[in-house]
């Protein structure tokens, strides 16, 4: 029995990527969908990879921001720091890459906020 799912949206990722990277890619693509960004076309590379095209830099930035916010919301970042989780443990607990964790910490100013609280 074959089941068909009718949808206009499709998210494709490379299963060989680390779990943290995969989650970022999937959340980034879902962010495009949630934000109503429309993909004009996609192309297939020689290795069989499907590459989306025609999102503006503003749309890419919006999708990056929303993906990061959904993967690591501010309360989660505060909890990570307040519980003194190592970056490795935090990445494992939230299934994100170290790059994503570091980017969210920088963008939210959580470390600065907590340092001011202690002062």
C-alpha positions as CSV (number, residue, x, y, z in Angstrom):
1,X,0.0,0.0,0.0
2,X,1.4,3.4,-1.0
3,X,0.4,6.5,0.9
4,X,0.5,9.9,-0.8
5,X,0.9,13.1,1.2
6,X,-0.3,16.2,-0.5
7,X,1.8,19.2,0.3
8,X,3.4,22.2,-1.3
9,X,6.4,22.2,1.1
10,X,9.3,19.8,1.2
11,X,12.4,19.9,3.4
12,X,15.4,18.0,2.3
13,X,18.6,17.5,4.3
14,X,21.7,15.3,4.2
15,X,21.4,12.4,6.6
16,X,25.2,12.2,6.9
17,X,25.4,15.5,8.7
18,X,25.7,15.6,12.5
19,X,22.4,15.7,14.4
20,X,23.0,19.3,15.4
21,X,23.7,20.4,11.8
22,X,20.7,18.4,10.5
23,X,18.4,20.1,13.1
24,X,19.7,23.5,12.1
25,X,19.1,22.8,8.4
26,X,15.6,21.4,9.0
27,X,14.6,24.3,11.3
28,X,16.0,26.9,8.8
29,X,14.0,25.4,6.0
30,X,10.9,25.2,8.2
31,X,11.5,28.9,9.1
32,X,11.3,29.8,5.4
33,X,7.9,28.0,5.3
34,X,6.6,29.7,8.5
35,X,7.7,33.1,7.3
36,X,6.0,32.6,3.9
37,X,9.2,32.8,1.8
38,X,8.6,31.4,-1.6
39,X,11.3,29.4,-3.4
40,X,11.4,30.2,-7.1
41,X,13.5,27.2,-8.1
42,X,16.0,24.6,-7.1
43,X,18.7,22.8,-8.9
44,X,20.2,19.3,-8.6
45,X,24.0,19.0,-8.2
46,X,26.1,16.3,-9.8
47,X,26.3,14.4,-6.5
48,X,22.5,14.3,-6.3
49,X,22.1,17.1,-3.8
50,X,19.1,19.4,-4.2
51,X,20.0,23.0,-3.7
52,X,17.3,25.6,-3.2
53,X,17.8,28.9,-4.9
54,X,16.3,32.4,-5.1
55,X,15.9,33.4,-1.4
56,X,17.1,36.9,-0.9
57,X,19.8,37.6,1.7
58,X,17.1,39.2,3.9
59,X,15.0,36.0,3.7
60,X,18.1,33.9,4.5
61,X,18.8,36.1,7.5
62,X,15.2,35.9,8.7
63,X,15.2,32.1,8.4
64,X,18.6,31.9,10.3
65,X,17.3,34.1,13.1
66,X,14.0,32.2,13.5
67,X,15.7,28.8,13.3
68,X,18.1,29.8,16.0
69,X,15.4,31.2,18.2
70,X,13.3,28.0,17.9
71,X,16.2,25.7,18.5
72,X,17.7,27.7,21.4
73,X,15.2,30.1,22.9
74,X,16.5,32.7,25.4
75,X,15.2,30.8,28.5
76,X,17.1,27.7,27.3
77,X,20.3,29.7,26.9
78,X,19.8,31.2,30.4
79,X,19.2,27.7,31.8
80,X,22.3,26.4,30.1
81,X,24.5,29.1,31.7
82,X,22.8,29.0,35.1
83,X,23.2,25.2,35.3
84,X,26.8,25.7,34.1
85,X,26.5,23.1,31.4
86,X,29.6,22.7,29.2
87,X,29.1,23.6,25.6
88,X,29.4,19.9,24.7
89,X,26.7,18.9,27.2
90,X,24.4,21.8,26.1
91,X,24.8,20.9,22.4
92,X,24.0,17.3,23.2
93,X,21.0,18.2,25.4
94,X,19.5,20.5,22.8
95,X,20.7,18.7,19.7
96,X,22.4,21.7,18.2
97,X,25.8,22.4,16.8
98,X,28.5,24.3,18.7
99,X,28.4,27.0,16.0
100,X,24.6,27.4,16.7
101,X,25.1,27.5,20.4
102,X,27.9,30.1,20.2
103,X,26.0,32.2,17.7
104,X,22.9,32.3,19.9
105,X,24.9,33.1,23.0
106,X,26.5,36.0,21.2
107,X,23.4,37.3,19.5
108,X,21.3,37.3,22.7
109,X,23.9,38.8,25.0
110,X,23.1,36.1,27.6
111,X,26.7,36.0,28.9
112,X,26.8,39.7,29.2
113,X,23.4,39.8,31.0
114,X,24.5,37.2,33.5
115,X,27.9,38.9,34.1
116,X,26.0,42.2,34.9
117,X,23.7,40.3,37.2
118,X,26.7,39.0,39.2
119,X,28.5,42.4,39.4
